[in-house]
Amino acid sequence: MAKQKLKELPDDLILKILSKLPLFRESVAKRLISKRHEELWKLMPEVTFVDGYEKSLVTFMTFVYGSLLSDDTQTLERLHFKLAGNYPASDINFWVQLAVDRSVRKLSFDLFGKTLVLPSCLSSCTTLKSLILRDVSIHLVPRGFSLPSLKSLHLFYVDFSQSIVTFLRRCPDLEYLVIHQTCYGNWNLDEVAMHWVRLSSLKSLHLLSAECSSRDSLTSLLQSCPVLEYLVLHQSQRLCVTPPESCLSSIKTLHLTSFNFFEDEDIATLLKRCAALEDLVITRTKYDNVRLYNINAPTLKSLTINNSIDKRASEDKETHGFWINAPALETLNIKDTVSNFLVLEFMPEVTKANIQVICDQPEKFLGSLTLVKHLSLCCPTSETPYRSGSIFPYLEHLELCTCSPGWANLLASILNVAPRLQSLTLKSNHSTPCDDPMNFWNEPAVVPECLLTHLEIFEWRQYEDTVQQRKVAAYILENAIWLKMATFSTRCGDKDHGKLVEIKKLNRVSETCQVVFE
């Protein structure tokens, strides 16, 4: 009987038919039968079935019965199965068929290691765009099975008895692929290398904790992705053979997390072969083995470095850190509390820089960024992390951390050489500031030009009302002629309201300045 005619049958007959379905819930069925003629009754756009939870089961069976009773052609956006129990393949296939009939777009299976018989109805589904398989065993990829419209595939802890390549071959339009824990079970990336598979549409590839026993497995995999633009390598095995440029020429974004190379020079070779690279993200951990990163990337526009998971070992005297030459770079983010070496070549295109470093030679990096417009700086081991005589002629927004003893004089130094500064933010995210008599605030001999002509926004986060902080706040409020807004906030909120009241008593040269407490 056609599905659209089911609702026209008598109530008792419909209930008898539905009672033959798996996981029958009489109360849910009766409620939906009684509402089947209501015009405003709509089906759910997203459905999750977690067995063992009655509320989830009721929601799921509402989807099942509603799909059979309704003429509504509303698209099912997402169907997620999280099944700890054992269910016949015929039941799962029936449920998935209902989703296919409603033009499902996203499908997810989490089976806690149990076997999934791939639903045959998916081969005729032209709307499925995303498939997530988690903790699933797939013993067989049936002949003729395919995912003709699939764009995104996530494989987490999937055990393929057959080759993973057999599965990937059935995804002709795949654009986004995530492979996590590929060494789990009986398969790994070597199977991709040993069986030629053409991922001709793949643009984004994420290899997370991937393990390859062959020296050139990664090369073979990349060779099958001719239009790849986005590559993530996370805690993979050591890269013994650097892929040739033909494998990397289309890559625009590269993420390296705890990635191991055979020797330090290999990172320079890898980046050189990424001729179109625009975005580079490096996250270092105690598991990677590179001492000195040589980043020479003429096309790079954005660079992010996170090397803050470990602390620097005081007994480690060997040079380790980053040498960066990226003349086209526009955005720079560095958080490095481990390295003892950081050198930046001149980067005239950088307009935004966020720098938090502990470096023994700070004058070698900030002087390369004198043309920035946005600068966020935390340099606890240095008062002046740039060469004497440097000027920041285009700096408009400055965010300075007050965690170092010499922060106040560093602020004065930057104010003197940043004539266009419009916005100033002071914060203390890493430690509570103290009044060090050896590093007390020294007022500039001449009021900085930016205070007389441009500064409009002043914000102080984690304000503690120390003697030094009060002097700095008073100086800015007394000299910033065009200041429009001054915002102060403390760590404890209302408990420190008394500190903020004292701020309001300070003189303000700007008649239009509003003082705000948060």
N, C-alpha and C positions, 0 to 999 in steps of 0.2 A: 504494500500500500504506500502511496506517495506520502512523503513526510508532511507536506502542506495540508493533507486531508485528515490527518490524525485528530486535530482539534475539533473536527465536525462530528466525531463519534460520540455516543452517550458517555456520560461520566464514568459509569461502572466499567464499561468496556475499555476505556482509555486506562483506567487504574489497573485493570487486569493485564493489559499489555505492558505497562510500565513495570509491573511487579516481576516480570520475567527478566528485567535488566539486572546486571550486577550491582551490588551495594544499594539495593532498593530501600528507599525511605518513604513510607506511606504518608506521613504527615506533610512532607515536602511536596509530594506528588499531588495530594488533595488540594493544598493551598494554590499550587500553580494551575491546576485544572479549573478551579473556581475563578481564576483571573484571566483565563486564556482569551476571553473576548474583549478585554479592556484595551482600548486603543493606546493608552499611555504606557502600557506595560513594555518595558525595554529589557533587553538582555545585558549582561555584564560585559564590559570591554576587556577585563582582565580576570583570569581565574587561576587560583593556586590550590592544588590538592595535596595536603600533608596528611597522610593516613595516621590514624591514632588520635586525631583531634576532631571532636564532634562538630565544632563550629566550621572547620575547614571542609568536613565531609558534607555538611548541609549546603554550604556554598557551592561545592562542586556538583552535587546532585541537582541543585537549582539550575546550574548551567546545562546539565545533561537533559533534564526533563524540559527545560525552557527551550532548548535548541530543537527538540522534537515537536513541541506544541506551537511554536511561534512562527509567523511568516516574516518576522523582522529579519532583514538582510544586513543588520549592523555587523561590522567587521569585528572579529575577536582579535584584539591587539596582542594578547599574550596568554599562553597556557603553560603552567609550570607544575610538573609532577615531582613530588618529594616522597618517595615510597620506600618504607622500610620493610613492608610485608611482601609476600609473593603473590603476584597477580598473573593470571593466564595471559598469554600474548594476544589472544582474541579479544579480551576485555580492553587492553591498552589500545589495540588497533581500532576498536569500536569508538573509544573516547576520542582518539586522534582524528578519526573520520569525521566526527561531529565538528571538530575544530577546523578541519579542512573545508567542510561545507560552509563554515562561517568565515572563510578567507583569512585564516589565522596568519599572523605576521611573525610572531616570535614563539618558539617552542623550547622548553627546557626540561631535561630529565636528570634527576638525582636519585640513584637507585642503591646507594650504599654498597656498591661492589657487585650487585646482582646483574644478571644477563639481560640485555635489552634486545628483543627481536625487532629489527627495524620495521616500523609500520609500512606496509606496501602502499598505502594510500598516499604517502608523501611523494611518491614518484609522479603523481598527477597534480600535485599542489603547485600552483604558479604564483602564490602569494607569500609563501614562507621566505622570509628574508634573514632570520636569525635563528641559529640552533646552538644550544648549550648542553653539553654532555658532561656530567660530573659523577665521578666514582661509578663508572658503568663498564660492564664487559660486553664486547660485541664479538660474538663468535663467528658470524657469517655476514658478509655483505651480499645479499641475493643478486643473482644475475638479473639485470634489467632495472635494479634499484637505482634511483637518482634523486638529486635535489636540484631541480632545474633552475630555480630562481634564487637559490641561497647566496647571500652576500657576506654574511658574518658567521664564523664557526669558532666556538670555544671548546677546547678539549682539556678537561681537568681530570687527571688520574684515570684515564681511559685505557682499558686493556683490550687491545685488538688481537684476537687469535690469528686473523689474517693480517696482511700488511696494511699499515695505515694508508699506503699509497692507493690501495684498492678503494678505500673510502674517499680519499681526496679526488680521485679521478671522476667520481660521481657528482662533483660540485663544479661544473664548468664555468660558472660566473662568480666564483668566490673572490671577494675583495679584501676581507679582513680575517686573519687567522691567528688564534692564540693557542699555543701548545704548552701545557704546564705539566711538569713531572713526566717527561717522555720516557724515562727509564723504568717507569712503573709497569709491572707485568712483563710481557714478552716482546715488546717492541721498543724501538728507539729511532732516532733520526737517520740512522744508517740505512734503514729500509727505504727512505725517500731517496737517498743517494744511490742505492743499488738498483732501483726501479725508476726508469725515466717517467716523470710526471710533469706535465706542463701546466703551471698555475699562471696562465696567461693574463688573468685579470687581477691577480693579487697585488694590492697596493700597500697593505700593512701586515707585518709579520712580527709576532711576539713570541720569543723563545724563552720560557721561564723555567729555570732549573733543568734545562735540556742537557742531555748527556750523549756524546758522540764518541764511539770507540775508534772510528776511522779518522785519519788525519785530515782528509779533505771532505768530510761529510757536510760541513757548513757551506763550503764552496759549491758542492753539488746541489744542495738545496737552493741556494741563491741563484744558481744558473737556471733553475726552473721558474724563476720569478722575474721576467724581463721588464716589467713596469713597476717594480717595487719602489715605493717612496718613503716608507716609514718602517724602521727596523729597531726592535728592542731586544737586547741580549742581556739576560739577567741570570747571574750565577750559573753560567754555563761552564763547561770544561775549558781547559786551556786551548787557545787558538794556536795550533801548531803550524798551519799554513794560512797565510793571509790571502783571502780571495782576490782574484785579479780584478782589474778595473772594469772589465766587461760585466762583472756581477754587481758592481756597486755604483755604476755611472748614473743611475736614475734616483738614488737615495737622496732625499732632501732632509730627513730627520733621523737621527741616530741616538739611541739611548744605551748607555753602557753602565750596568750595575754589577759591581763585584765581579768584573769580567777579567779573566786571566789571559795573559799573552806569554808567548815563549820567551821573549825578551822585550825590554823597554822600547827598542827601535820599532817594534811591530805596530805600536799605536800610531806612530807618525806615518808609517807605510799605509796603514788602513785608512787614515784620514786623507792622505794624498790621493788615494784611489776613489774616494767619494767626491768626484769632481763637481757635483751639483749640491753639496751639503750646505744647508742653511740653518739648521737647528741641531745643536749638540748638547746632550745632557749626560753628565758623568757623576755617578754616585759611587763613592769608594767605601769599602768596608774592610774589616780585618782579614777577609778571605781573598782579596785580590793581591796581585804580586808586582804591580808596576810601582817603581820608585819615583821616576820622573816622567811626567806626561809632556811630550813635545807636541803641542797643538799648533800646527801650521796649516791654516784653512782659509784661503783667499776669498771664498764665497760665503763664509759663515756670517749669519746675521744675528743669531741668538745663541748665547752660551750660558749654561747653568752647571755649576759645580757644587756638589755637596760632599764635603769631606769632614764631617763633624760627628760621626758615630763613635769613633774612638778618640781618646785623648793622646796628646803627644807624650811619648816616653822621654823623660828627662835625660836618660843615658844614651838615647839614639842621636848620634852626631852625624850620621850619614845624610847627605843631601836628598831630600824628597819633596816633591811639590809639582809645580806647573810652570812651564814656559809657553806663553801664548802669543802667537802672531796671527791676528785676524783683522786685516785692515778694513774690511767691509762690515765689521761687527756693529750692531745697533743697540743691542740689549745685553747686559752682563749681570749675572747673579752668581756670587761666590760666597759660600759659607764653608770656611776652612779653619778648623781649630787644631789641625794636626801638622800641616806642612811647615817646613822651615825655609822654603824657597818658593818665591812667586815673582815672576817677571812678566810684565805686559809690554809689548812693543806699542808704538804709537797707534792709536785707534781713533782717527778723526771723525768716524761716523757714529760713535757711541753717544746716545742721547739719554740713556737710562742705565744706571748702575746701582746695584745693591751689593754691598761688600761688607762681610763680617769675617775678619781674618785675625790670626795671630801669626805674625811674620817678623823674622829677624831683620829684614831689609825692606821696610815698607816704602821707602822713598823710590823704589824701583817700579812701583805699580800705579799709584794714584796719579802721578805726574803724567801718565799716558792718557788720562781721562779728563783733561782740562776742558774739553768741549761739551761735557755732559750738561743736560738740562735738569735731569732728576738724579739725585745722589742720596743713597741710604748707606750710612757708614758706621761700622762698629770695629774699632781697631784698638783693643785694650792694652796693647804693648807699646803704643806710640802716641806722641802728642801731635806731631806734624808728619803725616804719611805722604808727603809729596816734597819735591825739591824746592828749595828756597827760590823765590822769584816766580813761582808758578801762579797763573791767573785763571780763574774760572769765569770767563766773560759771558757765558750763556746759561750759567746755573740759575734755575728759577725755583727749584724745590729741593730743600735739604732736610734730611732726617738723620739726626745724630744721636748715637747711644752714649749715655753718660756713665758707662760702667768703668771707665778708666780714670785714674787719679788726675790725669791732665786734660780731661775733656773740656773744661772751661776755656783754657788757653787755646786748645784746638779750635773751639767754636770762634773765638776772637780772631784767630788767624784766617779762618775761612770767610768770615764776614768781611774782612778787609780786602779779600781778593775776589769777591762775588758780587759785583755791582748791581746785577739784575735780580737778585734773590727776592722772590715774592712770597714764599711760604717756608716756614721754619718749624720743624717738629723735633722736640727733645724727648727722649724716653730712656728708661733703664730696665731693660728686660732681663739682664743677666746677674745683676747684683745690686744691693742697696748702696747708694753712693755715700761717701764719707767726706768729711772736710779735712783734706790733707794740707797742712800749712805750707808745705813745699810746693804745692800746685794751686795756690789760691788764684781766684779770678783777678786778672790784671786788665783794667779798663783800657781799651784802645786809646792812644794819644789823640787821635782824630776820629770823630764819629764815622763809622763805615758808610759809604755811599748808599748801600742798599737800604739802610735804615732811614735815610733822608729822602729817598726817592721811590722805592719799590715795595718794601715789605708790607704785606697786607694781612697775612694769616700767621698767627703764632699759636702753637699747641705744645703743651707740656704734659706728657703722660707719666704716671708713677711719680708725681711731684712729692717730695719729702720735706720741703721747707727747711732745708739745712741753711746755714749762714751763707754758703757759697751760692746755692740755688736762689736764695732770696735776692742776693746782689745781682745775679745775672738777669732774673726776671725784672727787677727794678730798672736796670740799665736799658733793657729792650723797650719796656713800656714808656720810659722817659725820653727815648730818642727816636722811636719808630713813628715818624710824622704821619704816614699814610695807613697806619694799622687800622684794620676794620674789625678784626675778631681775635681775641685772646682766650684760649680754652685751657683750663687746668683740670687735671683729674689725679686722684691719689690711688694708692693700692687698696685702701680699705673703704673707699667710698664715703658714706655719711659719717663714719667714725672720725675722719680727719677733716670734718667741715671747718673746724677752727683754723686750720692752716690756710684754708682757702679764703676765709674771711680776711685774714691779714693781707692777702694779695690784693683784695679790692680796695685797700687803703692806700696802695701805692699810687704815685702820681702818673698820669697818662698825658703825653703830649698831644695825642690824637683825640680830638673832640668827638669823633664818630666811632671810636673803638668800643666794642661791647666785650665785657669780661664775662665768660661763661664757666660755670663749675659743673663738672660731670662726675 
